[in-house]
């Protein structure tokens, strides 16, 4: 028997949540990847990332968070199903993983995300869910240790000067500034996101280290 999985209109859902003043949101300022590489890192050999390469990384990360964000996702906990593949340059699937809680990083909980990867816009939209049918149709329930959240990962800028884009909105019901602290800290530190470092090191096979 074919299992019917609920669908979601990703972009309007994210926009509605983002514009709701009761929710808690944060957008990391666009990261000029090649500028940060040049100023903050040592590389084994010269590298200028392209927008196409950054998008390749984002598309892979959407399906393999355990590989590209192992500092967030518990090893072996990630899976993808309800996979519609690529249709008219858009992929849709559901993703589960056990992730560290933002305010209690020593704890992991189940996160369920309805995912849309738009290859034309070079943007991935993750819509969090409290409950979703698993691969066999039995309900899965997300952890309750933090609010459900939606995330957009994307690539902007020019082909030779790409920008890494990232924004998150927590469905809090009222503003909770505590949830923003990890993101403010990341933006202030000024490094590349860890997944970009992993892509360079493991996919492009170029060693890099942070400058002191």
Secondary structure, 3 states (H helix, E strand, C coil): CCCCCCCCCHHHHHHHHHHCCCCEEEEEEEEEHHHHHHHHEEECCCCCCCHHHHHHHHHHHHHCHHHHCCCCECCCCCEEECCCCEECCEEEEEEEEEEECCCCCCCEEEEEEEEEEECCCCEEEEEEECEEECCCCCEEECCCCCCCEEEEEEEEEECCEEEEEEEEEECCCCCCHHHHHHHHHHHHHCCCCHHHHHHHHHHCCCCEEECC
